[in-house]
Amino acid sequence: MRYNSFGTTGFNISKVTLGTMTWGRQNTEAEGHAQMDYAVERGVNAFDAAELYAIPSTAETWGKTESIIGSWFKVTGKRKDIFMASKVAGPAAFAAHIRNGNLGFSSAQIDEALSGSLERLQTDYLDLYQLHWPARKVNFFGKRGLHSISNDEWEDNFLEILTKMDGLIKAGTIRHWGLSNETPWGVMRVLHLADVNGLPRPVSIQNPYSLLSRGFEVGLAEVCLRENIAGFHYSPLGMGRLTGKYLDGTASKQARLNVFPQYTRYSNDNALEATKAYAEVAKKHALNMTEMALAFVNDRDFTQSNIIGATSVEQLKTNIDSVALTLSNEVLKDLEAVQQRWPNPSV
C-alpha cells in the first residue's frame, strides 16, 4: 500500500479508501465485514460512510451502512486503526426520510446527525465529518449547467457551520471536517470565512472524479493544490462503467446499474462511446481496464485518497491492486486523446 499525508491533518492515509455505500442494500453485514477484513489486510486504513447510506437510500436502509461498520469495530476492536469519515445529509427531497426530514446544517441539525452516526458506528469520535452536499441551488449529483440562482431560498450559514465544527473539534467528537459535492466558489467562500474568523478550515473535498468526469480539474484542482485541501474522490469507476463489464456482457444481473437502472449519470451516449474508447486503450496496452481507470485517479497530484467501492471481495482485490500500477506516458497520452474526443461526458 502507498500512503499520503491527508491535507493538513497530519494523518498518513492509504492511497485508496474503502467506500461502503452498498452495505445494507446490495451487501449483507457479513459481506461488509469480509470487505473490511480484506481491505485492512491489504493496508487500507480509511473508511468512508454517510448517514444517507446504504444507497439507494430509503426509510428502511438509511443508517444501515454505519451500523455494519459499527458492528465490525465492536467485533475487531480496530476503531483506533481506521481513519473514519462520514457525512451529514443536507436538505433535499430525495433524503426526506432521514431524521424525519430535519435536514440541513444548523448547529442543532448537525448535533442530531452526528449523534446518530456515532451511535451507529459505536465510536465516540469521527476523524472526518463532511457536509454531504451543498444546501443551496448549485450543480451536484449529475446536474450539469447552472444558469440561474433566482428563487434560491438558501441562507448563507457557513459561519455558523464553521463555528459548530470548531466546537465539535474542541469537544473531541470530530477531529477534522470536510466538504463534498462542493464548487470552487463554495470552497473559497468557506476558506475565507475560516481564515478571517480564526476557525478551522475544511481539510478535504469529496467530489466525483474519473476518466468520464474530469470537471474537478477545472477550478477545484487548483484550489486543492494551492490551499492544501485533500482531494478525496468518489465514483472513480463511474458506477462500474469503467470496469468494462457492461461492455463485454460480464456484468451480472446483480451489478449496480442492472439493479438500479435509474442511475443514468454515466449512461448517456457520449459516456458510452468514451467508455468503449477507454476499453480500447486498456486492450492496446494489455492493462486491466479497472486498474487503469483507478490508477489514473490515484496518481493525480490533487488526489490524496481515492474512494473505491465493491460488492465482492474479488472486485475489491482488483481495485486495491490498482495502487501498484503506474501508467506510462504512452498510456496517459492515449487517455488524453479520448478525453479530447469526448470531454467530460458525465458530471
N, C-alpha and C positions, 0 to 999 in steps of 0.2 A: 504494500500500500504506500501511496505517497500522501504527504500532508502539507497543508498550507497554514500560515498564520491567518486567522479569520478576522479580517478588518482590524479594528483597534482592540479586540477582545483579549489578545494575548494567548488565545486558545489555538493549538495546532489541530486543525480539523482534517479529517480524511478527505481526499480529493473527491470521493463520492459520498453522498449522504443517503441513507436509506429512506425512501419515500414509503408512505404507509396507507395511502388513501383507499386501497382496495380491501383492507382488513375490516371484516364486519359486514361486507356485502359480497364481493367476489371471493374473498378468502375467509376461512374459519379462524377461530382463535388458535387452534393447533398449527395451522399453516402460517399464521403471523409469527408465532413463536419460533417455528422452524426457520423462517427467513431471518429473524433477528439473531438466532444462534449462529447461522451460517455467516451472516454479514460480519458479526463480531469476530468470528474465527479468521475471516479474511482481512481484519484490520480496520473495518469501518467503525468509527467512534461517534457517529452523529445520526440521529433520527429526526424526521420532520413530520409533524402531525397538524391537526386543526380540530377545533370543536365541531366544525362542519362535517368532518369525515365520519363514516365511510361515504364514498361517492358512487353513484348519485345519492345525495343526501335526502333523507325522508324523516318523518317524525319517529320512525322506528329505528333508523340507522345512525342518526347523528350522535356523536359522542362514543360510538362503539369502538372506533379505532383507538382512541385514547385509553379506553378500558382494557383493550387487548394488550397494549403496551404496558399499562399499569400492572396487569397480572403477571407479565413476563418479568418486570422489575421485582415484584414480590417473590417470585419463584427463584430467580437467579441472583438477586442481591447486587445487580450490576448498575444500579442507577448512577453511582458516582463515576462510572467509567464512560458514560454517554453524554454527549452534548445534545440535550433535549430541547427541540424547538417546537412550538405550537403557535396557533393563531386565534385571534378573536374575530368573530364574524361582524361585518358591518351591515348597515341597513340594506335590505334587498328583498323583493317579493319572493324570490326563489328560496330564501332561507327563513321565511316567516315562521316555520315550525320550530326553530331554535329558540330556547329561552322564552317561549310564549310570545315571540315576536319582539322582545325587548332588545333590539339590535342597534348598535351604534358604539361610539367611542367616548361617551361621557364617563366621568370618574366612576359613577355608580354602575354603569353597564360593564365597564372593564372589570370592576371588582367581582360582579356576579359571574362573568365569563371565566375569569382566571380561577376563581374558587372552584368552579365546576371542573375545569381542566385539571387542576392539581388533585382534586379528589379522585377523578377517574384514573389519572396517571400514577396515583399512590406515591406522590412525592410532595415535598414542601417548597419546591422552587423549580423554575424553568431557567435554562441557560439562555434562551432566546424567546421573546414573546413578540409576535408580529401582528400588525393590522392586516387582515386578510385581503381587503380591497378598499379603495377609497370610498368615502361617504359623500361623494359629490358626483355630478354629471361629468363623466370622463370615459375614455376608452379603456376597457378591460374585459377579460374573458371572451376574446374573439371579436369584440366590436372594433370596426375599422372606421376611421374618419370622424373626428369631432368637428362639427360645423357651427355649433351654437351652444351657448350656456344660458340662454334665456329660460326663464321659468325654472331655474335650478334653485331648489329650496335649501341648498347646502349652507350650513353655518360653519364658518371657519373657527374650529375649536382646537387647532393644532397646539396652541399654547397650553390649553387645559390638558391635552394628551401628554405633552412634554412634562408638565408638572406632575401628572399622575405617574408617568414612567419613572420620574426621578424619585417619587415617594416609594414606589414598589422596589426599585433597586436598593434604596436605603434600608427598606424593611427586609430585604433578602429574599423576597418571593419571586423576583426575577433578577437575572444578572445583567442582561442586555435586552435591547428592544430593536425591532426592525420593521421595515415596510414590505408590502407585497402588492403586485399589480399596480404599481405607482408610476407616475410620469416624471420626466426631468423637472418640470415646474414644481410638482409636489415635493420631490426630494429636496430641491434647493430651498423651497419655502421653509421646510422643517429645519434644515441645517441652519438657515439664517436665524430663525427664532431661537433655536437651541443656543447658538453662539452668543446672540445678543443678551439672552436671559441667563446664561450660565447653567444651562440644563443639558442633560445627556443626549448626545446625538444618536440617531439610529445607526446601528453598526452594519446593517445589511439590507439588501433588497432582493426579494424573491419574485422574479418575473419569468415568463416563458422565454426560452431561447433554444433554438435548434436550427438545423440546416433549412427547415421550412419556415422559420420565424426568426429573422435576424434583426428585427426592428430595434432591439436593445442596443445595437451598435450605433444607432443614431441618437445621440444625446446622453442616454443613460450610461453607456460605456465610459464616456469621458468623465461624467460625474463620479463614477466609481473609482476610476484611476486617479483623478486629481484630489478627491476628497477622502480617499482610503475607505470607501464603502465596499463591503464584501458582496460580490455577485454570487447569488445563491439560486441557481436557475432550476426551474421545473419544466416538465414536459420536453426533455431533450430528445425524445424519440417520437414526438408528435403523436401521442396516444398510441404508439405502436406502429404507426405508418412506416417509420424509418427502420424497422426491423426487416422489411421486405415480405413479411408473412402474408400480407393482404394482396401482394402482387403474385406470388407463386402458388397461392392456394393452400399454404400450410397452416393458415390461421384456423384454430379450432372454432367450433360453434360457441365456445365459452370465451373467445377472445373479446376484448373490451368493446371494440367497435361493432362486433356482431351482436353482442348482448345489448349494447346501448347505442343504436344507430342514430339517436338524436344528437350525438356529439359530432357535428359536421365541421368543426373548426379546421380540420386537416384533410377534408374530403372534397374540396372544390376541384374543378377541372385542372387548374394550374398546379395545385398541390399534388395531384395525382401524376401529372406529367413530370413535375420536378422529381417526385419520388422515383419514378421509372429511370430518370436520368442519373440520379444518385446511385441507384442499384447497378447501373452500367459502370459507374466509376469504381464501385466496390469490386465488381466482377473483373474489370480490367486490371486492377492491382492485386487481385487474389486476396481480398480482405473480407472478413465477416462484416456485413452491412451494419449490423447493430453496433459492433465495436467501433467501426469507422465513424458513425454518426456521433457516438458518445465521446470518442477521442477528440473530435473537432471541438466539442463544447468544453471538455476537460482542460484543454490547453490554451484557451483564450486568457490573455493577461488579466482580464477583469473577472475571471471565474475563480472564486475561492473554493467552492464545492458545488458539485453537480448532483441534483436530486434524482436518483434512479428509483424506479418502481417496477415491480414484477408480481405476477400471480403464481409463480412457481420458483422453487429453488434453482431449477435448471436455468430459467431465464435470468435469475439473479446472478448466477455464476458468470454468464456471458457479459452481463452489464458490468460486473466488477472487474472482469478480465480486461475491459477497455482501458483501465488505468495503466496497463503495461504497454499500450500501443501509442507510439508517436508517429503522426502522419508525416510522410515525406513531402518535400516541396512539390514534387510532381503530383501527388495526390491533392494537395491543397490547391494547386493551380487548376486541376480538373474540377474540384468542388466549386471554385470561384466562377468557372465557366458556366456551370449550371445555374448559379445564383444570378449571373448576368442575364441568362435567358428567362428565368422565372424568379424575379426578385421578391423575396418575402411573400410567397403565396398565401401564407397563413399568418395570423396575428395572435 
